[in-house]
């Protein structure tokens, strides 16, 4: 099954961090589940790196699409390039292959 399509964003509610699918909520501390057009992807527990982790998770769909694009371009110009291999491995991991 494919992942939930992006965009994803990081949002807070009562000091909890969430990664949600859909447009970014208003800056008024909206709880992601109150909007039917959004889906909670993950709850990120409080830690020193929690906010950075939530931002990285929220960027996942965009990063995956960028890697797919880069690997397609690299295949044309440098088919045996290690960077292309690394990107292809990351794509496969993200897609459960």
C-alpha beads as a LAMMPS data file, in Angstrom:
LAMMPS data file: protein, C-alpha beads

97 atoms
96 bonds

1 atom types
1 bond types

-500.0 500.0 xlo xhi
-500.0 500.0 ylo yhi
-500.0 500.0 zlo zhi

Masses

1 110.0

Atoms # bond

1 1 1 0.000 0.000 0.000
2 1 1 1.412 3.439 -0.845
3 1 1 2.128 5.967 1.859
4 1 1 -0.261 8.803 2.682
5 1 1 0.364 11.480 0.067
6 1 1 1.923 14.781 1.058
7 1 1 2.204 17.483 1.912
8 1 1 2.887 16.616 5.535
9 1 1 3.610 19.190 8.209
10 1 1 4.545 19.412 11.865
11 1 1 1.925 20.758 14.292
12 1 1 1.638 21.131 18.061
13 1 1 -1.184 20.649 20.537
14 1 1 -0.823 20.901 24.304
15 1 1 2.955 20.582 24.040
16 1 1 2.693 17.417 21.916
17 1 1 4.123 17.310 18.412
18 1 1 2.248 15.688 15.546
19 1 1 3.105 15.030 11.932
20 1 1 -0.044 15.457 9.886
21 1 1 -0.990 15.010 6.260
22 1 1 -2.634 18.049 4.768
23 1 1 -2.074 21.747 4.766
24 1 1 -0.403 23.300 7.769
25 1 1 -2.892 24.246 10.487
26 1 1 -3.384 27.849 11.510
27 1 1 -0.882 29.200 14.001
28 1 1 -3.525 29.073 16.764
29 1 1 -2.532 25.630 18.118
30 1 1 -5.216 23.718 16.179
31 1 1 -5.382 20.051 17.078
32 1 1 -4.833 18.124 13.836
33 1 1 -7.767 15.748 14.318
34 1 1 -10.290 18.588 14.384
35 1 1 -9.973 19.084 10.646
36 1 1 -11.400 16.327 8.433
37 1 1 -8.972 17.238 5.633
38 1 1 -5.983 16.243 7.771
39 1 1 -4.702 12.892 8.933
40 1 1 -2.371 12.297 11.874
41 1 1 0.691 10.445 10.610
42 1 1 2.719 10.315 13.831
43 1 1 2.966 11.658 17.352
44 1 1 6.501 12.724 18.218
45 1 1 7.293 12.428 21.899
46 1 1 9.037 15.181 23.760
47 1 1 12.798 14.992 23.560
48 1 1 15.614 17.440 22.925
49 1 1 15.400 16.639 19.209
50 1 1 11.610 16.166 18.997
51 1 1 10.892 19.270 16.923
52 1 1 13.701 18.487 14.482
53 1 1 12.483 14.878 14.236
54 1 1 8.933 16.004 13.481
55 1 1 10.189 18.339 10.766
56 1 1 12.254 15.540 9.205
57 1 1 9.252 13.191 9.250
58 1 1 7.053 15.888 7.719
59 1 1 9.553 16.299 4.870
60 1 1 9.534 12.554 4.043
61 1 1 7.122 12.632 1.047
62 1 1 8.960 15.566 -0.516
63 1 1 12.357 13.945 0.113
64 1 1 11.169 10.702 -1.489
65 1 1 9.958 12.534 -4.598
66 1 1 13.231 14.465 -4.815
67 1 1 15.261 11.257 -4.567
68 1 1 13.183 9.625 -7.293
69 1 1 13.801 12.617 -9.551
70 1 1 17.542 12.652 -8.798
71 1 1 17.938 8.926 -9.465
72 1 1 16.163 9.277 -12.809
73 1 1 18.461 12.141 -13.795
74 1 1 21.594 10.368 -12.545
75 1 1 20.709 7.238 -14.505
76 1 1 21.010 9.286 -17.683
77 1 1 24.402 10.820 -16.897
78 1 1 26.159 8.559 -14.381
79 1 1 24.514 5.125 -14.236
80 1 1 27.185 3.599 -11.958
81 1 1 27.450 6.568 -9.594
82 1 1 27.516 5.752 -5.837
83 1 1 25.249 8.718 -5.050
84 1 1 22.605 7.235 -7.344
85 1 1 22.976 3.853 -5.646
86 1 1 22.556 5.430 -2.197
87 1 1 19.462 7.316 -3.325
88 1 1 17.980 4.159 -4.841
89 1 1 18.600 2.272 -1.572
90 1 1 16.853 5.007 0.418
91 1 1 13.878 4.940 -1.956
92 1 1 13.629 1.171 -1.646
93 1 1 13.713 1.412 2.155
94 1 1 11.023 4.107 2.153
95 1 1 8.853 1.942 -0.097
96 1 1 9.391 -1.225 1.928
97 1 1 11.387 -3.049 -0.743

Bonds

1 1 1 2
2 1 2 3
3 1 3 4
4 1 4 5
5 1 5 6
6 1 6 7
7 1 7 8
8 1 8 9
9 1 9 10
10 1 10 11
11 1 11 12
12 1 12 13
13 1 13 14
14 1 14 15
15 1 15 16
16 1 16 17
17 1 17 18
18 1 18 19
19 1 19 20
20 1 20 21
21 1 21 22
22 1 22 23
23 1 23 24
24 1 24 25
25 1 25 26
26 1 26 27
27 1 27 28
28 1 28 29
29 1 29 30
30 1 30 31
31 1 31 32
32 1 32 33
33 1 33 34
34 1 34 35
35 1 35 36
36 1 36 37
37 1 37 38
38 1 38 39
39 1 39 40
40 1 40 41
41 1 41 42
42 1 42 43
43 1 43 44
44 1 44 45
45 1 45 46
46 1 46 47
47 1 47 48
48 1 48 49
49 1 49 50
50 1 50 51
51 1 51 52
52 1 52 53
53 1 53 54
54 1 54 55
55 1 55 56
56 1 56 57
57 1 57 58
58 1 58 59
59 1 59 60
60 1 60 61
61 1 61 62
62 1 62 63
63 1 63 64
64 1 64 65
65 1 65 66
66 1 66 67
67 1 67 68
68 1 68 69
69 1 69 70
70 1 70 71
71 1 71 72
72 1 72 73
73 1 73 74
74 1 74 75
75 1 75 76
76 1 76 77
77 1 77 78
78 1 78 79
79 1 79 80
80 1 80 81
81 1 81 82
82 1 82 83
83 1 83 84
84 1 84 85
85 1 85 86
86 1 86 87
87 1 87 88
88 1 88 89
89 1 89 90
90 1 90 91
91 1 91 92
92 1 92 93
93 1 93 94
94 1 94 95
95 1 95 96
96 1 96 97
